[in-house]
């Protein structure tokens, strides 16, 4: 069962990385980055649940904060760029 979980997360990460590299717009890349961060959080959470510890909880919180602040920064950048185009 553990190998199936790792395989699913690996396939999802590869597809997400493909979208980051190819994605036609910056918003596609931003969404894919958020998905990749979410996958990392899920993998770390699954690892904590499987091994029965909470040592990586601070790492989860830092990754979540980076994801939120990154999304806000990209949204502000795109909004400012759209206002300049008008």
Residue pairs with C-beta under 8 A, 6 or more apart in sequence:
2 50
5 46
9 39
9 42
9 43
9 46
12 35
12 39
13 36
13 39
16 32
16 35
16 36
16 39
17 32
17 36
19 28
19 29
19 31
19 32
19 35
20 29
20 32
20 33
20 36
23 29
23 32
26 74
26 77
26 78
27 74
27 78
30 70
30 71
30 74
33 67
33 70
34 67
34 70
34 71
37 63
37 64
37 66
37 67
37 70
38 67
40 63
41 60
41 63
41 64
44 56
44 59
44 60
44 63
45 60
47 56
48 54
48 55
48 56
48 57
